[in-house]
């Protein structure tokens, strides 16, 4: 059975209260009673000493009668609420402040307990027929002319000490009860401050898990719970965006896969049912091969991008001349540029600029950027590829003077499958993944790539790489 957190806290509260009460009313009471006994012993002993010094010398000098002595010590009896005896050295009680309680004048104390007068303190004195109840007793020898003439014995009822102990314990119990009420209020406050927001957070987490990312979560707190609430809300917003992105991703990839598959399926069926004449087979087989290459390129691009996202791509960092790589990449577009009458202008700030990077992947970046620049450039235009050095960085720029990118679309160009309407009209072979891969490659090098574009004027991509002196790393 799964118990809620509030129930566990409440059980801890009850157990703590029970433990405190048991501890107080067992060990606590014993400690209090022991303390009261010690204090009572000290008080009785001091009073016995006072009686001995103030009254007994006069009594033994025959200056004070036994009756007068008894009257004097009765006053102390009333103050202490204790029974006082004067015992001679033979053990006979010669004076008793409470003679109505017994007939001690007829009993020798030593006959009852031979060791009684030899012990200064007795925590539990029982004399049936003499004392009505157990007593705490103090015995003080009284000396006169350097000899023990008798004893002062003071009895205090243990029942009174027990009553005082219970009185103090009851007071502490009441204080403890008040403290537990206060503690319960604190428990309620803690419940409100912790369990209530936890329930809201748990409810929100369940809603987000079920896909309801629009579920509102508002705690209006300025503590750790508020931070957690904001983090969950932010996470839900990002998950909602990711959900939308996944739907868009599936829609885009479905579109890009469906088009070549439809062509391949249609022409293959036409071959089977004889719709396409034999003499036209080379033309349509070429179309099927072209569409197959489109699918192959799209699949390869997706796998490449996935490797970057999962940080599974290993970078083979070497030191190479970026100018030389730019020249080789530009040469691969010579035929395309000739057909479109586009001029490639290479402008380098130095004859050689060495960088530390993965040469093959940087070549792919240059290929993607040049491909895009040529695709969106007008006939009889030019493209400028330049390099520059600044500090420990090398900057590469690919600038065209073509149609440009609308301002509202600049942030979208790095998204997967993003294509402008112009791109879809100009180049059906495009996958919309080239710039996404380019961004991932530069990011994996811990570098940056930026774009500057004006619609109708042109676009410039600039990325950075770390410079080196030309040695292999």
N, C-alpha and C positions, 0 to 999 in steps of 0.2 A: 504494500500500500504506500503510495507516494504522498508525503505530507508537505503542506505548503510551508514556506519560510516563516510566515507569521506564526504558524502553529508551533514550529520549533522554537521560535523566540519566546512564545508564551510558556511553553514547557520549561525552558531554561529559567524563566522568571519565577514560576511556581516552585521549581526545585531549589532555586536560590533562597526563596523565602522560607521554605520548609527547613532547609539546612541551617539557616540562620537562627530560626526559632529553636530547633533541637539543640544546636550548639549553645545557645544562651541558657536554655532551661536545664542543661545537664552540666557541662563543663563550666559554663558561666556562673551558675548558681553555686557550684562547689567552690569556685574561686572567691566569690563574694562572701560566702559563709566562712571560709578560711580567713579572709581578710578581717571580717568583723570579729572573729574569735581572737585573733592576734591583737586587735585594737582593744578588745574588752580585757584581755589579760594584762596589757600594759596599764590600762586605766585602774583595774583592781589592784594590781601590784603597787602602783603609785599611792593609791588611797590607803592600802595596808601600811605602807612605809610612813605615810602621814600620821595615821592613828598611833603607830608605834612611837614616833618621835614626840608627838604632842600630848598624848594621854597616858601612855603606859608607865613612863618614868614616875609621874605623880602617883599613879596607882600603887607601884611597888614601894614607893617611899611612905605609903600610908597617908599621903596627903589628900587622896581622892578615894571615896568609898566605891564599892562595886556597883551600887545603885547609880551613883553619879556617872561612873564610867559607861554603864549601859545606856543611860540617857544620852550621853554625848555621842556614842557611836550609832544610836538610833537616828540621829539627825543625818548622818552620812548614809545610813540605810535608805532613808527617804529620798535622798538625792540620787543615789546610785540605783535604787530599786534592787538592792542586793541584800542578802541575809549575812549578817556578820556575827562571827563567834570569837570569844576570847577563851582559849584553851590553856589549861596549866600544863606543866611539863609531864604530868602523869597521864595526860590524855583526857581529863575531865573538862567538859564545857562549863566554864564558870559564869559566862555572860552570853546571852543570846538575844538578838534584837527582835526575834519573832518566836518567843517561847510558846505561843499558842499552837505552833505548828508541830510540836513534838514534846517529849519529856526527856530532853537531853541531859537535864541535871541528874538523871538517874542512870545515864549510859556513858560509858567510856568510849571515846572515838577509836582508841587503839584496839578495843575489843571487837569493833566492827571491821576495821581494816588496819592491821598492824603497820603497814607501810604508808598510810595516808599522810601522816605529818612529815614524812621524810621527803616528799615530793613537793616542789614549789608550785607546779601547775598540774592540774588534772582536767583533761578535756571532757571527761565523762565520769562524773561522780554519782554513784548509785548507793543509797543507804535506805533500804526498805524499813518503813516504820519511823524513819528519822526525817528523810527528805521526801517530799511528795512526788518529785519528778527528777530526772537527770539534771545535773548541774555542772557548770564550769566553775572550778574552784581554784583559789590562790591561797597558798599557805606561806606565811612569813614568820620565821622564828623571831622572838623578842628577847633581847639580852639585857641583863642588868647586873652590874658588878662583875662583868666579864663572864657571866654564865647565862645560859638559856633558861629563862624563867617561865616561858610559855610561848603561845603562838597566836597570831591573828589569822583567822580563816574567813575568807569572803566567798560566798556562793552567789552565782548569777545563773538564772534559769536558762537552759539551752533552748527552751521553747521560745523565749524572747528573741534570742539570736536568730532562730529559724524564722520567726515572724518578720524581723528586720530584713533578713535575706530575701524573703518573698516580697516584701514591700519594695525593696530596691529593684528586684527582678521584674516586678509588675511595672514599675516606672520605665525601666529600659524596654520592656515589651511594648508599652504604649508608644514610646519614641520610635521603636522599630516599626510598629504598625503604621505610624504616621509617615515614616520614611518609605515604607512599601507603597503607600498610597501615592506619595510623590514619585516613586520609581515607576509606578504604573502609568502615571501621567507622562513621564519621560518615555516610557515604552510606547505609548500612543503617539507621541510626537515623532519618535524614531520610525514607527510604523508609517506615519503619514509622509515622512521625509524620504523613506527608503522603499518600503513595499509598494506604496501607491504608484510612484513613478516606474518601479520595476514592472508592475503589471501593465502599465501603459506601453513601456518599451517592449515587453514580451508580446503584447497584442499587435503592436506595429510590426515586430519581426515576423510574426505568423502571417500577417497580411502581405508583407513583402515577399515572404517565401512562396505564398500562393500566387504571386504575380500581380497583386494589387499595389503597384508602386505609387499610385496617387493617394494612398491612405494618409490622411493628415496626422502628423505627430508634433504636438506643441506642448512643451512642459513649462515654458516661461521660467526657467531656472538659470541661475548664474553660477553653477557649481559643476562637479564632474558629471552629474546626471544631465545637466543642460548640454555639456560638451558631447556626451554620448548621444543625446537626442539629435543634436545638430549633425553629428557624424552619420547617424542612421538615416536622417532625412536627406543628407547629401548623397549617401550611398544609394538610396532609393531613386533619387533623381538621376544619378549616373546609370543605374540599372535600367531605368525607364528609357534613357537615351540609348543604352546598349540594346534594349529590346527593339526599339524603333530602328536602330542601325542594323540589327540582325534581319529584321523583316525586309529592310531596304536591300541588304546584302543578298538575301535569298532571291528577291525580286530581280535585282540586277544580274546576278549570276545565271538565273533561270533565263532571262532575256538573252544574255550573251551566249549561252549554250544552245538555246532553242533555235536561234537563227541559223547557225551552220548545220545543226543536226537536221533541221527541216529541209535545207537544201540538199544535204547528202541523201536523206531518205527519199526525197522526191525524185532526184536524178537516178538513184539506184532502182526505184520502182519503175521508172521510165525505161531503163535498160532492160528490166525483166519482162515488161509487157510489150516491148518492141516499139514504144512510142518514138524513141530517139533512133534515127537511121544510123546504119553502121558507119557511114562516111563521116558522121558528126561525133563519133565516140571520143576521139582525142580531145575535142573542145570541152565536152562535158566531164570527161575524166579529169581534165585539168581543173575544172571548177570544183569537183569533189576533192581533189588533192589540195586545192587552195583552202577550202573550208576545213579540211582535216588539219592543215597547218595552223589555222586560226584556233581550233580547239586545243591543239598541242601547246601553242604559245600561251593560251589562257590558263591551262592546267599548270604549266611550268611556272608562270608568274605567281599563281596562287601558292604553290609549294614554296617558292622563294620567299614570299612575304610571310608565310607561316613560320618558316625557319627563323626569320629575324625576330618575329614577335615572341617566339618561345626561347629566344637567346640560344638557339642551337647552331648558329652559323659561326664557324671558327674563322677569325680574321688572320690571314697570313701577312703580317706586317713586314714590309721591306722598305728600303730606301730607294727611290727611283726619281727620274726627271719627269715632272708633271708636264713640261712643255713637249717632250717627246711623245708622251701618251696622247696628248691633245692632237698632235700632228697625225699620228697613226689613226686615231678615231675619225678625224676630219677626212682622211683619205678614203675611209670606207663609205662615205656619203658622196663621193665625187660624181658617180653616175646619176644619183638622184638630183643633186644640185645642178648638174648640166642640163637635165631634162626640164627643170623648173627655172633655169637661168638665174640661179641664186649664187652669189659670191660669198665665200667664207674668208673673212679677214682675221688672221691670227696676229695678235699684238701681245708681245711678251716684254716684261720689264727687265728681264735678264736673259742671257743666252740659255742658261740652265738654272732650274729651280728644283732642288731636291726636297721631297716630302717623305714622311713616314706614314704609310697606309697600305691597304690591300690593293695592289695594282689592278687585279682583275675586276674587283668590285668598283673601283673608281672609274675604270674604263666603262663599266656598265652605266654608271651615273652620267658620264659624258655622252654616251650613246643615247640614253633616254632624253637628255636635255637637248641634244642636237636634233634628234628625231622630232621632238615637239616643236622646236624652233623652225625647222624646215616645213613641217606640216601646216603651221599657222602663219607662214610668211607668204607675201604676195610674189607673183612672178616678177622677174627682173628686180629683185631686192637683194639685200645683203644681210649677213649674220656676222656679228663680231664676237670672237672668242679671245679673251684676254686673261693674263695672269699678273699678279702684283704681290709684292712682299711688304709686310708690315710687322715689325718685331719678330716673334718666333712663329708667325703664321704666314701661310701662302693663301692668297685669295684667287679663285677662279670664277670668271664671269662669262656667261653665255647670253648674248643680247640679240634679239631679233627686232625687226621693224614691221611686224605684221599686224594682225587684227587686235592684239591685246586681250586682256581679260577684264570683264565687267567688275567694278569695284565690289559689288555684293557677292561675287563668286570667288574672290581671291583666297579666302580662308578654306574653301571647299576643295581646292585643287589637290590637296594631299589625301583626300578621302579615297577609299577603294571604289573602283568602278565609276568615279566621277568623270563625266564627260560633258562639255558644253554642247549646246545644240549645234554650234558650228562644227564641232569635232565629229559629232555623229553624222553630219551631212557630208563632211569632207573625207573622212577616213573610216570606213566600216570595219577595218582590221583592228582598230584600237581596242584595247581591253580595259582601259581606264585604271590600270594598275601601275603604269610606268612611274608616275611621280610618287606614288605611295612607296614603291620599292626604293626609289632614289632617296626619299626622306629617311627611310629605315637604315639604309647603308651609311649615310652621313651621320645619323644619330648613333649608330653602333661604333663609329670612330670617335664619339664624344665631341663632335663638331656641329656646326650650324649651317643651315641653308635658308636663304631668304629670297623673296621674289618682289620685284618692283614692276608694276604694269599699269599702263594707261590704255583704255579702250580706244582703238583706232590709231594708236601710236606705236605700240610694241611692248615687249616683255623682256625683263632681264632677271636671270637667276644667278645668285652669287653664293658660293659655298667656300668654307675654309678647311685647311688641312695643316697639320704641324710641320714646320720646316725642319730640315736636318742638313748636315754637312756632306751627305752623299755616301755614308758608309752603311753597309748592310747591318740591320739590327737583328 
